[in-house]
Amino acid sequence: ITWKYGCVPEWLQGTLLRNGPGLFKVGDTEYNHWFDGMALIHSFTFKDGDVYYRSKFLRSDTFKKNTQANKIVVSEFGTMIYPDPCKNIFSKAFSYLLAAIPDFTDNNLINIIRYGEDYYASSEVNYINQIDPMTLDVIGKMNYRNHIALNMATSHPHYDDEGNTYNMGTALMRFGMPNYVIFKVPVNASDKEHKKPALRKVKQVCNIPFRSTLFPSYFHSFGMTENYIIFVEQPLKLDIVRLATAIFRSVNWASCLRYDKEDITLIHLVDKTTGKAVSTKFYTDALVVFHHINAFEDDGHVVFDMVTYKDSNLYEMFYLANLRKETHEFIESNNVNFSPPVCQRFVLPLTVDKDTPKGTNLVRLKDTTAKTVMQGDGSLYCLPETIFEGLELPGINYKFNGKKYRYFYGSRVEWTPHPNKIGKGDIVTRKYIEWTEEDCYPSEPVFVATPGAVEEDDGVILSSVVSLNPKKSPFMLVLNAKTFEEIARASIDASIHMDLHGHFIPTQETSTTKMYTI
């Protein structure tokens, strides 16, 4: 990559991996939804003041089947491929119903996850693909089910200070009683010498039963503090029967998600060490959440921040037919239904006296207006504090993950099909600064701390930027995280796609990945 101007800091050494949908048409067939496109991974390697770019389609089984057939033959969440009527459809129906849950695609297009020393392209199903972080080649396909009973798992794990990975998934009917499962993969799980996968050392932290057996809550992420896991069981639910029979009802899997605005949102607090859930029932009003920002413990309370919506219409906006509209037409058609993202703070008191009078606010912290109010039945009703409106794809200085923090970064969501600004929010002062440029669409901002930094925002923000202007090349943007002033940008002589999430790997963590049998 050629630097157009400015100089990247010499201390910035490592590789930024990015993942997202990159191919939406195969032969004469097209995907219906942006989240269905085949995964394209790209990397930016920073070394001694230079940066090197590489991109490659994830060579998943789905990619191979589609390209070999020169058409889309594997169903995705918003694009269903129906069976050939010449085949024995009754036999297929029986096998689907017997299994209860269909075999999902391995088109892992959402994020990059580290388990042990191994890196995986991930989505939200039982399959993940291990990749070499340097070459982006697929090393092997992994099935969570071979190591832990899961049908789905999130693409947003947490890493503790020791480097252990915590994640969460859903175990459905075919494994017995359905549960949400929290699990841990130790930092030393990789065994390159004996060629064994990191997931072989997976440990189950706890199970949380579904509130409704046939309607589990959808979740995209969860919260974690030093001692607790926070799981928000929202009323955006997956209809299991509809999911299992979707192909025979001629509907896509996306239609199996239902939002019940009349329901409540349950908040589960789980002790990481014992795996036991706190017995207090915490709940709030109906909401939709995809991304948690951060969580921490403060003077006998668990505080957690997340980006919430009033409804589930966000997914509808990303159907490709919507995204191809002119901006004014897109705004006009989505204005009525669009629910803006709101960053909200919830506070859960850890010590609860059941004799507390009804209507009492149990939050004792002075720096928040969030409340948790005692109800007549002993349950606690949470009233969040609004921190900021309009930021999504949140990120923080990860050294402060699970700890009290002040700053978060994100993509500004306004009336355009794609975010055209990235911003920084100060939770203490409630001030906000942003970067924007005409015709430019920056990716999710990623914070990288200056070595030895003491201040939380001492570092840089990295974002790959695409442009709808054919005369403007895509570029890697480097910002001062304190001021959001531009430090440098590098022009990329290649086609860059709008992506979803990524992972920065410091140079000392990058090593040649060896092949092993999965």
MORAJO-V9458 format. One record per residue. N is the residue number from 1. RES is the residue in three letters. SS is DSSP state (@ for helix, = for strand, . for the rest). NEAR is the number of other C-alpha atoms within 8 Angstrom. D_LAST is the distance of its C-alpha to the last C-alpha in Angstrom with 1 decimal. Layout:
BEGIN
N | RES | SS | NEAR | D_LAST
N | RES | SS | NEAR | D_LAST
END
This chain:
BEGIN
1 | ILE | . | 10 | 35.4
2 | THR | = | 6 | 39.1
3 | TRP | = | 10 | 40.7
4 | LYS | = | 8 | 43.5
5 | TYR | = | 7 | 45.1
6 | GLY | = | 8 | 44.6
7 | CYS | . | 8 | 42.4
8 | VAL | . | 10 | 39.0
9 | PRO | . | 6 | 39.2
10 | GLU | . | 8 | 38.4
11 | TRP | . | 7 | 36.4
12 | LEU | . | 11 | 33.9
13 | GLN | . | 11 | 30.9
14 | GLY | = | 13 | 27.4
15 | THR | = | 12 | 25.4
16 | LEU | = | 11 | 25.8
17 | LEU | = | 14 | 22.9
18 | ARG | = | 14 | 24.1
19 | ASN | = | 17 | 22.6
20 | GLY | = | 15 | 24.4
21 | PRO | = | 18 | 25.4
22 | GLY | = | 12 | 26.7
23 | LEU | = | 9 | 27.2
24 | PHE | . | 11 | 29.4
25 | LYS | = | 11 | 30.6
26 | VAL | = | 12 | 29.0
27 | GLY | . | 7 | 31.8
28 | ASP | . | 6 | 34.4
29 | THR | = | 8 | 32.3
30 | GLU | = | 8 | 32.0
31 | TYR | . | 13 | 30.2
32 | ASN | . | 10 | 32.5
33 | HIS | = | 11 | 31.2
34 | TRP | @ | 11 | 30.3
35 | PHE | @ | 9 | 27.2
36 | ASP | @ | 13 | 25.9
37 | GLY | . | 13 | 25.9
38 | MET | = | 13 | 22.8
39 | ALA | = | 15 | 21.2
40 | LEU | = | 14 | 22.7
41 | ILE | = | 13 | 21.6
42 | HIS | = | 12 | 24.2
43 | SER | = | 12 | 24.7
44 | PHE | = | 11 | 27.9
45 | THR | = | 11 | 27.9
46 | PHE | = | 12 | 31.0
47 | LYS | = | 10 | 32.2
48 | ASP | . | 8 | 35.7
49 | GLY | . | 10 | 37.4
50 | ASP | = | 8 | 35.7
51 | VAL | = | 9 | 32.9
52 | TYR | = | 9 | 30.5
53 | TYR | = | 10 | 29.1
54 | ARG | = | 8 | 26.1
55 | SER | = | 9 | 24.7
56 | LYS | = | 9 | 22.1
57 | PHE | = | 9 | 21.1
58 | LEU | . | 14 | 17.5
59 | ARG | . | 9 | 16.1
60 | SER | . | 12 | 14.4
61 | ASP | @ | 8 | 14.5
62 | THR | @ | 11 | 17.8
63 | PHE | @ | 11 | 19.2
64 | LYS | @ | 9 | 18.6
65 | LYS | @ | 10 | 20.2
66 | ASN | @ | 13 | 23.1
67 | THR | @ | 10 | 24.0
68 | GLN | @ | 7 | 23.8
69 | ALA | @ | 8 | 26.2
70 | ASN | . | 8 | 28.2
71 | LYS | . | 12 | 28.4
72 | ILE | . | 15 | 26.6
73 | VAL | . | 8 | 24.9
74 | VAL | . | 10 | 22.4
75 | SER | . | 10 | 24.2
76 | GLU | . | 10 | 24.1
77 | PHE | . | 10 | 25.8
78 | GLY | . | 12 | 29.2
79 | THR | . | 12 | 29.0
80 | MET | . | 13 | 28.7
81 | ILE | . | 9 | 28.3
82 | TYR | . | 7 | 30.2
83 | PRO | . | 7 | 29.6
84 | ASP | . | 5 | 31.8
85 | PRO | . | 6 | 34.8
86 | CYS | . | 5 | 35.0
87 | LYS | . | 6 | 31.9
88 | ASN | . | 7 | 32.3
89 | ILE | @ | 9 | 32.2
90 | PHE | @ | 6 | 33.1
91 | SER | @ | 7 | 30.1
92 | LYS | @ | 8 | 27.9
93 | ALA | @ | 10 | 29.9
94 | PHE | @ | 8 | 29.5
95 | SER | @ | 8 | 25.7
96 | TYR | @ | 12 | 25.5
97 | LEU | @ | 10 | 28.0
98 | LEU | @ | 6 | 26.3
99 | ALA | @ | 8 | 23.0
100 | ALA | . | 11 | 25.2
101 | ILE | . | 12 | 22.8
102 | PRO | . | 8 | 21.7
103 | ASP | . | 4 | 18.3
104 | PHE | . | 9 | 18.3
105 | THR | . | 10 | 17.8
106 | ASP | . | 12 | 14.9
107 | ASN | . | 12 | 17.7
108 | ASN | . | 15 | 17.0
109 | LEU | . | 16 | 20.5
110 | ILE | . | 15 | 21.7
111 | ASN | = | 17 | 20.6
112 | ILE | = | 15 | 18.4
113 | ILE | = | 12 | 16.8
114 | ARG | = | 9 | 16.1
115 | TYR | = | 16 | 14.0
116 | GLY | . | 14 | 14.8
117 | GLU | . | 11 | 15.1
118 | ASP | = | 11 | 12.5
119 | TYR | = | 12 | 13.9
120 | TYR | = | 12 | 12.9
121 | ALA | = | 15 | 15.2
122 | SER | = | 14 | 16.1
123 | SER | . | 15 | 18.6
124 | GLU | . | 11 | 19.5
125 | VAL | . | 12 | 17.2
126 | ASN | . | 12 | 14.2
127 | TYR | = | 14 | 11.9
128 | ILE | = | 15 | 11.3
129 | ASN | = | 15 | 10.4
130 | GLN | = | 13 | 9.8
131 | ILE | = | 13 | 12.8
132 | ASP | . | 12 | 14.7
133 | PRO | . | 10 | 17.8
134 | MET | . | 6 | 20.1
135 | THR | . | 6 | 19.4
136 | LEU | . | 12 | 17.9
137 | ASP | . | 10 | 15.5
138 | VAL | = | 12 | 12.2
139 | ILE | = | 10 | 9.4
140 | GLY | = | 11 | 6.7
141 | LYS | = | 11 | 7.1
142 | MET | = | 9 | 6.4
143 | ASN | = | 9 | 8.6
144 | TYR | @ | 13 | 10.9
145 | ARG | @ | 9 | 12.1
146 | ASN | @ | 6 | 9.4
147 | HIS | . | 9 | 10.7
148 | ILE | . | 7 | 14.2
149 | ALA | . | 9 | 16.6
150 | LEU | . | 13 | 16.9
151 | ASN | . | 13 | 18.0
152 | MET | = | 10 | 18.7
153 | ALA | = | 13 | 18.4
154 | THR | . | 14 | 20.5
155 | SER | . | 13 | 20.0
156 | HIS | . | 10 | 22.5
157 | PRO | . | 12 | 21.2
158 | HIS | = | 8 | 23.5
159 | TYR | = | 9 | 23.2
160 | ASP | . | 8 | 25.7
161 | ASP | . | 5 | 27.8
162 | GLU | . | 6 | 25.5
163 | GLY | . | 9 | 22.5
164 | ASN | . | 13 | 20.8
165 | THR | = | 15 | 19.3
166 | TYR | = | 12 | 20.8
167 | ASN | = | 12 | 20.0
168 | MET | = | 13 | 21.2
169 | GLY | = | 12 | 20.3
170 | THR | = | 12 | 21.9
171 | ALA | = | 13 | 21.3
172 | LEU | . | 12 | 23.4
173 | MET | @ | 8 | 25.2
174 | ARG | @ | 7 | 22.7
175 | PHE | @ | 8 | 21.5
176 | GLY | . | 6 | 25.1
177 | MET | . | 6 | 27.3
178 | PRO | . | 12 | 26.3
179 | ASN | = | 11 | 25.8
180 | TYR | = | 12 | 24.9
181 | VAL | = | 14 | 22.3
182 | ILE | = | 12 | 22.3
183 | PHE | = | 12 | 19.5
184 | LYS | = | 12 | 18.9
185 | VAL | = | 15 | 16.1
186 | PRO | . | 12 | 17.9
187 | VAL | . | 12 | 18.6
188 | ASN | . | 7 | 17.5
189 | ALA | . | 14 | 14.1
190 | SER | . | 12 | 12.3
191 | ASP | = | 10 | 12.1
192 | LYS | . | 8 | 12.1
193 | GLU | . | 4 | 14.0
194 | HIS | . | 5 | 11.8
195 | LYS | . | 9 | 8.6
196 | LYS | = | 11 | 7.2
197 | PRO | . | 11 | 6.4
198 | ALA | @ | 14 | 9.9
199 | LEU | @ | 10 | 9.8
200 | ARG | @ | 8 | 9.8
201 | LYS | @ | 8 | 13.4
202 | VAL | . | 12 | 14.5
203 | LYS | = | 7 | 18.1
204 | GLN | = | 9 | 20.2
205 | VAL | = | 12 | 23.4
206 | CYS | = | 9 | 25.4
207 | ASN | = | 10 | 25.9
208 | ILE | = | 7 | 28.7
209 | PRO | = | 7 | 30.1
210 | PHE | . | 11 | 30.8
211 | ARG | . | 6 | 34.5
212 | SER | . | 6 | 34.6
213 | THR | . | 7 | 32.3
214 | LEU | . | 8 | 32.0
215 | PHE | = | 11 | 32.3
216 | PRO | = | 12 | 29.7
217 | SER | = | 11 | 30.4
218 | TYR | . | 10 | 28.5
219 | PHE | . | 11 | 27.3
220 | HIS | . | 11 | 25.9
221 | SER | . | 12 | 26.2
222 | PHE | . | 14 | 27.7
223 | GLY | = | 12 | 29.8
224 | MET | = | 14 | 29.5
225 | THR | . | 13 | 32.1
226 | GLU | . | 8 | 32.2
227 | ASN | . | 8 | 32.5
228 | TYR | = | 10 | 31.8
229 | ILE | = | 13 | 29.4
230 | ILE | = | 11 | 31.4
231 | PHE | = | 9 | 30.3
232 | VAL | = | 10 | 32.7
233 | GLU | = | 11 | 32.7
234 | GLN | . | 15 | 34.5
235 | PRO | . | 15 | 36.3
236 | LEU | = | 12 | 34.1
237 | LYS | = | 13 | 32.5
238 | LEU | = | 13 | 30.0
239 | ASP | = | 12 | 31.7
240 | ILE | @ | 12 | 29.2
241 | VAL | @ | 8 | 31.3
242 | ARG | @ | 8 | 31.9
243 | LEU | @ | 12 | 28.3
244 | ALA | @ | 12 | 27.4
245 | THR | . | 11 | 30.3
246 | ALA | @ | 12 | 30.4
247 | ILE | @ | 12 | 29.8
248 | PHE | @ | 8 | 32.7
249 | ARG | @ | 6 | 35.0
250 | SER | . | 8 | 34.5
251 | VAL | . | 9 | 33.4
252 | ASN | . | 12 | 30.5
253 | TRP | @ | 13 | 28.2
254 | ALA | @ | 7 | 30.1
255 | SER | @ | 7 | 33.2
256 | CYS | @ | 12 | 31.6
257 | LEU | = | 11 | 32.1
258 | ARG | = | 10 | 35.6
259 | TYR | = | 9 | 37.6
260 | ASP | . | 9 | 40.1
261 | LYS | . | 9 | 42.7
262 | GLU | . | 5 | 44.7
263 | ASP | . | 8 | 42.0
264 | ILE | = | 11 | 41.4
265 | THR | = | 13 | 38.4
266 | LEU | = | 11 | 37.2
267 | ILE | = | 12 | 36.0
268 | HIS | = | 13 | 33.9
269 | LEU | = | 10 | 34.0
270 | VAL | = | 11 | 31.4
271 | ASP | = | 12 | 31.8
272 | LYS | . | 10 | 28.6
273 | THR | . | 6 | 29.5
274 | THR | . | 6 | 30.6
275 | GLY | . | 10 | 28.6
276 | LYS | . | 8 | 32.0
277 | ALA | = | 8 | 33.4
278 | VAL | . | 8 | 36.9
279 | SER | . | 4 | 39.3
280 | THR | . | 8 | 41.4
281 | LYS | . | 10 | 41.1
282 | PHE | = | 12 | 40.8
283 | TYR | = | 12 | 41.2
284 | THR | = | 11 | 42.4
285 | ASP | = | 7 | 43.4
286 | ALA | . | 13 | 41.2
287 | LEU | . | 12 | 39.2
288 | VAL | = | 12 | 36.0
289 | VAL | = | 12 | 33.7
290 | PHE | = | 9 | 30.6
291 | HIS | = | 13 | 30.6
292 | HIS | = | 13 | 31.5
293 | ILE | = | 13 | 33.3
294 | ASN | = | 13 | 33.4
295 | ALA | = | 15 | 34.5
296 | PHE | = | 14 | 36.4
297 | GLU | = | 13 | 38.7
298 | ASP | = | 8 | 42.4
299 | ASP | . | 5 | 45.2
300 | GLY | . | 8 | 43.9
301 | HIS | = | 11 | 42.3
302 | VAL | = | 13 | 38.9
303 | VAL | = | 12 | 39.3
304 | PHE | = | 13 | 36.8
305 | ASP | = | 12 | 37.2
306 | MET | = | 12 | 35.5
307 | VAL | = | 15 | 36.3
308 | THR | = | 13 | 37.8
309 | TYR | = | 12 | 39.3
310 | LYS | . | 8 | 42.0
311 | ASP | . | 10 | 40.2
312 | SER | . | 9 | 37.0
313 | ASN | . | 9 | 38.6
314 | LEU | @ | 9 | 36.5
315 | TYR | @ | 7 | 33.8
316 | GLU | @ | 6 | 36.6
317 | MET | @ | 10 | 37.8
318 | PHE | . | 12 | 34.6
319 | TYR | = | 11 | 35.0
320 | LEU | @ | 10 | 35.5
321 | ALA | @ | 7 | 39.0
322 | ASN | @ | 9 | 39.9
323 | LEU | @ | 10 | 38.6
324 | ARG | . | 6 | 40.4
325 | LYS | . | 8 | 43.7
326 | GLU | . | 6 | 46.2
327 | THR | @ | 8 | 46.1
328 | HIS | @ | 6 | 49.4
329 | GLU | @ | 8 | 48.3
330 | PHE | @ | 13 | 45.0
331 | ILE | @ | 10 | 46.9
332 | GLU | @ | 8 | 49.4
333 | SER | @ | 7 | 47.0
334 | ASN | @ | 9 | 44.8
335 | ASN | . | 8 | 47.5
336 | VAL | . | 6 | 48.4
337 | ASN | . | 6 | 44.9
338 | PHE | . | 8 | 43.4
339 | SER | . | 9 | 42.7
340 | PRO | . | 9 | 42.4
341 | PRO | . | 12 | 39.8
342 | VAL | = | 13 | 41.4
343 | CYS | = | 14 | 40.1
344 | GLN | = | 13 | 41.2
345 | ARG | = | 13 | 41.3
346 | PHE | = | 13 | 41.0
347 | VAL | = | 14 | 42.3
348 | LEU | = | 11 | 41.6
349 | PRO | = | 11 | 43.9
350 | LEU | . | 7 | 42.2
351 | THR | . | 5 | 45.4
352 | VAL | . | 8 | 47.1
353 | ASP | . | 5 | 50.4
354 | LYS | . | 5 | 50.6
355 | ASP | . | 4 | 54.4
356 | THR | . | 8 | 54.2
357 | PRO | . | 6 | 56.6
358 | LYS | . | 8 | 55.2
359 | GLY | . | 7 | 55.0
360 | THR | . | 8 | 54.4
361 | ASN | = | 8 | 52.0
362 | LEU | . | 10 | 49.9
363 | VAL | . | 11 | 48.6
364 | ARG | . | 4 | 50.5
365 | LEU | . | 6 | 49.0
366 | LYS | . | 5 | 51.6
367 | ASP | . | 4 | 49.5
368 | THR | . | 6 | 48.3
369 | THR | . | 7 | 50.0
370 | ALA | . | 12 | 47.1
371 | LYS | = | 13 | 48.3
372 | THR | = | 14 | 47.0
373 | VAL | = | 13 | 49.7
374 | MET | = | 15 | 50.4
375 | GLN | . | 10 | 50.8
376 | GLY | . | 6 | 53.0
377 | ASP | . | 4 | 50.2
378 | GLY | . | 9 | 48.7
379 | SER | . | 11 | 45.9
380 | LEU | = | 12 | 45.7
381 | TYR | = | 11 | 46.0
382 | CYS | = | 14 | 44.5
383 | LEU | = | 10 | 46.4
384 | PRO | . | 11 | 44.5
385 | GLU | = | 11 | 46.0
386 | THR | = | 9 | 45.5
387 | ILE | = | 10 | 44.5
388 | PHE | = | 10 | 44.3
389 | GLU | = | 9 | 44.1
390 | GLY | . | 11 | 42.3
391 | LEU | = | 15 | 39.2
392 | GLU | = | 11 | 35.6
393 | LEU | = | 8 | 32.1
394 | PRO | = | 14 | 33.2
395 | GLY | = | 11 | 32.1
396 | ILE | . | 13 | 33.5
397 | ASN | . | 13 | 33.6
398 | TYR | @ | 6 | 30.4
399 | LYS | @ | 4 | 32.1
400 | PHE | @ | 10 | 34.1
401 | ASN | . | 12 | 31.3
402 | GLY | . | 11 | 32.4
403 | LYS | . | 11 | 35.8
404 | LYS | . | 9 | 39.1
405 | TYR | . | 6 | 39.2
406 | ARG | . | 8 | 41.6
407 | TYR | = | 12 | 40.1
408 | PHE | = | 13 | 37.6
409 | TYR | = | 13 | 36.9
410 | GLY | = | 14 | 36.1
411 | SER | = | 17 | 36.8
412 | ARG | = | 12 | 40.3
413 | VAL | . | 14 | 40.3
414 | GLU | . | 7 | 43.6
415 | TRP | . | 6 | 44.9
416 | THR | . | 10 | 42.8
417 | PRO | . | 9 | 39.7
418 | HIS | . | 6 | 37.9
419 | PRO | . | 12 | 38.5
420 | ASN | . | 14 | 40.9
421 | LYS | = | 13 | 41.3
422 | ILE | = | 15 | 39.3
423 | GLY | = | 13 | 41.0
424 | LYS | = | 12 | 41.2
425 | GLY | = | 12 | 42.6
426 | ASP | = | 11 | 44.5
427 | ILE | . | 10 | 44.3
428 | VAL | . | 5 | 47.3
429 | THR | . | 5 | 49.8
430 | ARG | . | 9 | 48.3
431 | LYS | . | 7 | 48.7
432 | TYR | = | 8 | 46.6
433 | ILE | = | 9 | 46.1
434 | GLU | = | 9 | 44.3
435 | TRP | = | 9 | 43.6
436 | THR | = | 8 | 44.3
437 | GLU | . | 7 | 45.4
438 | GLU | . | 4 | 46.8
439 | ASP | . | 8 | 44.4
440 | CYS | = | 11 | 41.4
441 | TYR | = | 12 | 38.3
442 | PRO | = | 14 | 36.3
443 | SER | . | 11 | 32.8
444 | GLU | . | 12 | 31.9
445 | PRO | . | 14 | 33.4
446 | VAL | = | 12 | 31.2
447 | PHE | = | 13 | 33.0
448 | VAL | = | 10 | 32.5
449 | ALA | = | 10 | 34.8
450 | THR | . | 10 | 37.1
451 | PRO | . | 5 | 36.3
452 | GLY | . | 4 | 38.4
453 | ALA | . | 9 | 39.5
454 | VAL | . | 5 | 41.4
455 | GLU | . | 5 | 42.3
456 | GLU | . | 10 | 39.7
457 | ASP | . | 9 | 40.2
458 | ASP | . | 11 | 40.5
459 | GLY | = | 12 | 38.0
460 | VAL | = | 12 | 37.2
461 | ILE | = | 14 | 35.9
462 | LEU | = | 12 | 33.7
463 | SER | = | 12 | 33.7
464 | SER | = | 10 | 33.0
465 | VAL | = | 12 | 36.0
466 | VAL | = | 13 | 36.5
467 | SER | = | 11 | 40.0
468 | LEU | . | 7 | 41.4
469 | ASN | . | 6 | 44.2
470 | PRO | . | 6 | 43.5
471 | LYS | . | 4 | 45.6
472 | LYS | . | 7 | 43.5
473 | SER | . | 10 | 40.2
474 | PRO | . | 14 | 37.2
475 | PHE | = | 11 | 36.9
476 | MET | = | 12 | 35.2
477 | LEU | = | 13 | 37.5
478 | VAL | = | 13 | 37.9
479 | LEU | = | 12 | 40.2
480 | ASN | = | 12 | 41.9
481 | ALA | . | 12 | 40.4
482 | LYS | . | 7 | 43.7
483 | THR | . | 6 | 45.9
484 | PHE | . | 12 | 43.6
485 | GLU | . | 8 | 45.6
486 | GLU | = | 9 | 43.9
487 | ILE | = | 10 | 43.1
488 | ALA | = | 13 | 41.6
489 | ARG | = | 13 | 40.1
490 | ALA | = | 12 | 38.4
491 | SER | = | 12 | 38.8
492 | ILE | . | 12 | 35.7
493 | ASP | . | 7 | 36.4
494 | ALA | . | 5 | 33.7
495 | SER | . | 6 | 33.2
496 | ILE | . | 6 | 31.7
497 | HIS | . | 8 | 30.7
498 | MET | . | 10 | 31.3
499 | ASP | . | 10 | 28.1
500 | LEU | . | 13 | 27.0
501 | HIS | = | 11 | 25.4
502 | GLY | = | 11 | 24.1
503 | HIS | = | 10 | 23.2
504 | PHE | = | 10 | 25.1
505 | ILE | = | 10 | 23.5
506 | PRO | = | 9 | 26.2
507 | THR | @ | 8 | 26.3
508 | GLN | @ | 6 | 25.7
509 | GLU | @ | 7 | 22.3
510 | THR | . | 10 | 21.2
511 | SER | . | 5 | 19.6
512 | THR | . | 6 | 17.7
513 | THR | . | 7 | 14.0
514 | LYS | . | 5 | 12.2
515 | MET | . | 7 | 9.4
516 | TYR | . | 10 | 6.4
517 | THR | . | 7 | 3.8
518 | ILE | . | 7 | 0.0
END
